[in-house]
Amino acid sequence: MSKEDVLIALRYNSVVLELKLIESELEYCNAVIDGARNDFSHRFRYGLQERNLYIPGSDEDPPPLNREQRRKRKKKTTEEIKRLYKKIAAATHPDKMAPLDDFETHRREELFKRAAAAFECGDATVLRELARELDIKAPPLTQDDIDCVVAQIKEKQAEVSGIRGMVVYAWALASQDEDKDRIMKKYLDFIEEASTQSIDGGDS
């Protein structure tokens, strides 16, 4: 392996670790939101009723990737990675499971699902990990592989920032009830003011 190949491999491993870290942070943020969603929604609706406000909907969820965003991500997949996915799919497809025991059959079914999901969103990192687990030779690493991982990191960082900016996230992390009440009051004040401005603007 040349010196340049070694540097690319080391850099790739570094950004993959960074990606795993931000993915872990995103998982935590989503868990915080999920755990608080019902209680927050209940208290929010109650606060609206107290103020005689009606809001058709309050979107506190980060928007999913739309079709165009998924298409752009999938375009990052190189022909070599497409061939790698086909090799993984061939090794883990349910049709190949007949001679295997139940444990290995289940393991490969899960690997097949992970590979299909990774290919759908252009996640070459996961495909390379699955190839290593299945002892399938992956194509040589290039700067494009590093750039793809860096792009994923930026996307995940944006998702984390979006969640951290949500009212429900700040409310969920508040340790004292009075802090939760203060956050909710401030949010309802904002909603009420925005609603009043909207009505005033419509009348002018």
NORJO-V794472 format. One record per residue. N is the residue number from 1. RES is the residue in three letters. SS is DSSP state (H for helix, E for strand, - for the rest). PHI is phi as a letter, one per 30 degrees, with the letter a starting at -180 (* if undefined). NEAR is the number of other ideal C-beta (glycine too) atoms within 8 Angstrom. Layout:
BEGIN
n:res:ss:phi:near
N:RES:SS:PHI:NEAR
N:RES:SS:PHI:NEAR
END
This chain:
BEGIN
n:res:ss:phi:near
1:MET:-:*:4
2:SER:-:d:5
3:LYS:H:d:5
4:GLU:H:d:6
5:ASP:H:d:10
6:VAL:H:d:9
7:LEU:H:d:8
8:ILE:H:d:13
9:ALA:H:d:10
10:LEU:H:d:8
11:ARG:H:d:9
12:TYR:H:d:12
13:ASN:H:e:8
14:SER:H:d:8
15:VAL:H:d:12
16:VAL:H:d:10
17:LEU:H:d:8
18:GLU:H:d:9
19:LEU:H:d:13
20:LYS:H:d:8
21:LEU:H:d:8
22:ILE:H:d:12
23:GLU:H:d:9
24:SER:H:d:8
25:GLU:H:d:10
26:LEU:H:d:12
27:GLU:H:d:8
28:TYR:H:d:8
29:CYS:H:d:13
30:ASN:H:d:9
31:ALA:H:d:8
32:VAL:H:d:12
33:ILE:H:d:15
34:ASP:H:d:7
35:GLY:H:d:7
36:ALA:H:c:12
37:ARG:H:e:10
38:ASN:H:d:6
39:ASP:H:d:7
40:PHE:H:d:12
41:SER:H:d:8
42:HIS:H:d:8
43:ARG:H:d:10
44:PHE:H:d:12
45:ARG:H:d:8
46:TYR:H:d:8
47:GLY:H:d:11
48:LEU:H:d:12
49:GLN:H:d:8
50:GLU:H:d:6
51:ARG:-:c:8
52:ASN:-:h:5
53:LEU:-:c:10
54:TYR:-:b:5
55:ILE:-:c:8
56:PRO:-:e:3
57:GLY:-:a:4
58:SER:-:b:6
59:ASP:-:d:5
60:GLU:-:c:9
61:ASP:-:c:5
62:PRO:-:d:6
63:PRO:-:d:5
64:PRO:-:d:4
65:LEU:-:d:6
66:ASN:-:d:7
67:ARG:H:d:5
68:GLU:H:d:6
69:GLN:H:d:8
70:ARG:H:d:11
71:ARG:H:d:8
72:LYS:H:d:8
73:ARG:H:d:10
74:LYS:H:d:10
75:LYS:H:d:7
76:LYS:-:d:10
77:THR:-:d:10
78:THR:-:d:9
79:GLU:H:d:5
80:GLU:H:d:7
81:ILE:H:d:11
82:LYS:H:d:10
83:ARG:H:d:9
84:LEU:H:d:15
85:TYR:H:d:13
86:LYS:H:d:8
87:LYS:H:d:10
88:ILE:H:d:16
89:ALA:H:d:11
90:ALA:H:d:8
91:ALA:H:d:10
92:THR:H:b:12
93:HIS:-:d:9
94:PRO:H:e:6
95:ASP:H:d:5
96:LYS:H:c:10
97:MET:-:d:10
98:ALA:-:e:5
99:PRO:-:d:3
100:LEU:-:c:8
101:ASP:-:d:5
102:ASP:H:d:5
103:PHE:H:d:6
104:GLU:H:d:8
105:THR:H:d:10
106:HIS:H:d:8
107:ARG:H:d:8
108:ARG:H:d:13
109:GLU:H:d:11
110:GLU:H:d:8
111:LEU:H:d:13
112:PHE:H:d:13
113:LYS:H:d:8
114:ARG:H:d:10
115:ALA:H:d:15
116:ALA:H:d:9
117:ALA:H:d:10
118:ALA:H:d:14
119:PHE:H:d:12
120:GLU:H:e:8
121:CYS:-:c:10
122:GLY:-:i:11
123:ASP:-:d:10
124:ALA:H:d:14
125:THR:H:d:12
126:VAL:H:d:11
127:LEU:H:d:16
128:ARG:H:d:11
129:GLU:H:d:8
130:LEU:H:d:14
131:ALA:H:d:13
132:ARG:H:d:9
133:GLU:H:d:7
134:LEU:-:c:10
135:ASP:-:i:4
136:ILE:-:c:11
137:LYS:-:d:3
138:ALA:-:c:8
139:PRO:-:d:8
140:PRO:-:e:4
141:LEU:-:d:9
142:THR:-:b:7
143:GLN:H:d:6
144:ASP:H:d:7
145:ASP:H:d:12
146:ILE:H:d:13
147:ASP:H:d:8
148:CYS:H:d:12
149:VAL:H:d:13
150:VAL:H:d:9
151:ALA:H:d:9
152:GLN:H:d:11
153:ILE:H:e:12
154:LYS:H:d:8
155:GLU:H:d:8
156:LYS:H:d:13
157:GLN:H:d:9
158:ALA:H:d:8
159:GLU:H:d:11
160:VAL:H:d:12
161:SER:H:d:8
162:GLY:H:d:9
163:ILE:H:d:14
164:ARG:H:d:8
165:GLY:-:d:6
166:MET:-:d:10
167:VAL:H:d:8
168:VAL:H:d:11
169:TYR:H:d:14
170:ALA:H:d:9
171:TRP:H:d:13
172:ALA:H:d:11
173:LEU:H:d:7
174:ALA:-:d:9
175:SER:-:d:4
176:GLN:-:c:6
177:ASP:H:d:5
178:GLU:H:d:6
179:ASP:H:d:9
180:LYS:H:d:11
181:ASP:H:d:8
182:ARG:H:d:8
183:ILE:H:d:12
184:MET:H:d:12
185:LYS:H:d:9
186:LYS:H:d:8
187:TYR:H:d:11
188:LEU:H:d:13
189:ASP:H:e:8
190:PHE:H:d:8
191:ILE:H:d:12
192:GLU:H:d:10
193:GLU:H:d:8
194:ALA:H:d:8
195:SER:H:d:10
196:THR:H:d:8
197:GLN:H:d:8
198:SER:H:d:8
199:ILE:H:d:8
200:ASP:H:d:8
201:GLY:H:d:7
202:GLY:H:d:6
203:ASP:H:d:5
204:SER:-:d:4
END
